[in-house]
Amino acid sequence: MADDRQSHGILVVHGRGFKPAPESWRGLACAALRCGFERDAPDRVAMFDNASVDVAWYGDLSAGVLARRGKTYDEAFDLADREKTLAALRQIATRKRFGIRRYDRLPGKSAVAEFVADVGSPILGALGLWRPAVRRACPEFAEYLFGPADYRAAVMERVRQPLEQLLAGNARVAVVAHGTGAVVAWDVLRRQAGTGPSRHVDLFVTLGAPLADARLRRRLAAPADGVSTYPECIAAWCNVSAEDDYLCHDKTVADDYREMLDRGIIGSIADYRVYNHAVRFGRSNPHSSAGYLVHPRVTKILGDWLCDGASPAASNGEPPEAS
């Protein structure tokens, strides 16, 4: 019987914080990805356009947690600034302009947040203050990690459903997860049943993800009935981390997840260091999803996958030079 599935499907998973409505957020994510192809790989724009692109959106669940903690959100204001950010990123005409020189000139650029996270995380852990610190800095993520099981299950379901649809309808599937959304995607992929090609994720791309954080790794590896320690349905993992992005203060995953390679449950793990040129609300924001999605490194990773499905070379834990 002929396989009538489409060729490629991409699932984009957002991270923490307030988010615009689903269609608005999907439009921004798709526009950022397409911008990269238009700039660096115009011969592959048609391939991207022909791929199925969906988003896993749980912004209303996050917003509920944030609202209970007194946070407010002006969606129109946020959406306007996101559009402005993407418009500015479009003006970077070549991939060579995504280097350190231009990054160093961005307004408000600072390494302080990343330094504090890098130094403070082990200290807070040793003092037993890691959990309160996460609750203070990222209350919606803390709710996911430490809160009621039904909240975590609801967030995971928002990722699982579109992933299942893409796996059913496409021969090849890539999951692109930003920030704390990579943790949610990780949890969902750990529970992904089956080993056949139709149940496999070709490519897992994490952007500014905290998966290398030692405390978080220990929590993710905690025993659970019927759940593997690692996802066993991923062919290749590409981790992209931006300079000064505090959320991914530990920027390499290949060294931390080497056991996945040693056990033969993943084909390759590659780490990439980049500069995120996004400016949000007038200040450099190295964690911005738009800045990651539009970046030449992400374009190349997805472009190569769209073109021939080739997996990146395995990393030895040392990140390639920042681009």
Secondary structure as the mmCIF struct_conf table of DSSP 4:
data_model
#
loop_
_struct_conf.conf_type_id
_struct_conf.id
_struct_conf.beg_label_comp_id
_struct_conf.beg_label_asym_id
_struct_conf.beg_label_seq_id
_struct_conf.end_label_comp_id
_struct_conf.end_label_asym_id
_struct_conf.end_label_seq_id
STRN STRN1 GLN A 6 VAL A 13
BEND BEND1 ARG A 16 GLY A 17
HELX_RH_AL_P HELX_RH_AL_P1 PRO A 22 ASP A 40
HELX_RH_3T_P HELX_RH_3T_P1 PRO A 42 ARG A 44
HELX_RH_AL_P HELX_RH_AL_P2 VAL A 45 ASN A 50
BEND BEND2 ALA A 51 ALA A 51
STRN STRN2 SER A 52 ALA A 56
HELX_RH_AL_P HELX_RH_AL_P3 GLY A 59 ARG A 68
TURN_TY1_P TURN_TY1_P1 ARG A 69 GLY A 70
HELX_RH_AL_P HELX_RH_AL_P4 GLU A 75 ARG A 90
TURN_TY1_P TURN_TY1_P2 GLN A 91 GLN A 91
BEND BEND3 THR A 94 THR A 94
HELX_RH_3T_P HELX_RH_3T_P2 ARG A 95 PHE A 98
BEND BEND4 GLY A 99 GLY A 99
HELX_RH_AL_P HELX_RH_AL_P5 ILE A 100 ASP A 104
TURN_TY1_P TURN_TY1_P3 ARG A 105 ARG A 105
BEND BEND5 LEU A 106 LEU A 106
TURN_TY1_P TURN_TY1_P4 PRO A 107 GLY A 108
BEND BEND6 ALA A 111 ALA A 111
HELX_RH_AL_P HELX_RH_AL_P6 VAL A 112 ALA A 126
TURN_TY1_P TURN_TY1_P5 LEU A 127 GLY A 128
HELX_RH_AL_P HELX_RH_AL_P7 TRP A 130 ALA A 137
HELX_RH_AL_P HELX_RH_AL_P8 PRO A 139 PHE A 146
BEND BEND7 GLY A 147 GLY A 147
HELX_RH_AL_P HELX_RH_AL_P9 ALA A 149 GLY A 169
STRN STRN3 ASN A 170 HIS A 178
TURN_TY1_P TURN_TY1_P6 GLY A 179 THR A 180
HELX_RH_AL_P HELX_RH_AL_P10 GLY A 181 ARG A 190
TURN_TY1_P TURN_TY1_P7 ARG A 191 ARG A 191
BEND BEND8 GLY A 196 GLY A 196
HELX_RH_3T_P HELX_RH_3T_P3 PRO A 197 ARG A 199
STRN STRN4 VAL A 201 LEU A 207
BEND BEND9 GLY A 208 GLY A 208
TURN_TY1_P TURN_TY1_P8 LEU A 211 ALA A 212
HELX_RH_AL_P HELX_RH_AL_P11 ALA A 214 LEU A 220
TURN_TY1_P TURN_TY1_P9 ALA A 221 ALA A 221
BEND BEND10 ALA A 222 ALA A 222
TURN_TY1_P TURN_TY1_P10 ASP A 225 GLY A 226
BEND BEND11 THR A 229 TYR A 230
BEND BEND12 GLU A 232 CYS A 233
STRN STRN5 ILE A 234 ALA A 242
TURN_TY1_P TURN_TY1_P11 GLU A 243 ASP A 244
HELX_RH_3T_P HELX_RH_3T_P4 TYR A 246 CYS A 248
BEND BEND13 HIS A 249 ASP A 250
TURN_TY1_P TURN_TY1_P12 ALA A 254 TYR A 257
HELX_RH_AL_P HELX_RH_AL_P12 ARG A 258 ASP A 262
TURN_TY1_P TURN_TY1_P13 ARG A 263 GLY A 264
BEND BEND14 ILE A 265 ILE A 265
BEND BEND15 GLY A 267 GLY A 267
STRN STRN6 SER A 268 VAL A 274
STRN STRN7 VAL A 279 ARG A 280
TURN_TY1_P TURN_TY1_P14 PHE A 281 GLY A 282
STRN STRN8 ARG A 283 SER A 284
TURN_TY1_P TURN_TY1_P15 PRO A 286 HIS A 287
HELX_RH_AL_P HELX_RH_AL_P13 SER A 289 LEU A 293
TURN_TY1_P TURN_TY1_P16 VAL A 294 VAL A 294
BEND BEND16 HIS A 295 HIS A 295
HELX_RH_AL_P HELX_RH_AL_P14 PRO A 296 ASP A 308
HELX_LH_PP_P HELX_LH_PP_P1 ALA A 310 SER A 315
BEND BEND17 GLY A 317 GLU A 318
HELX_LH_PP_P HELX_LH_PP_P2 PRO A 319 ALA A 322
#
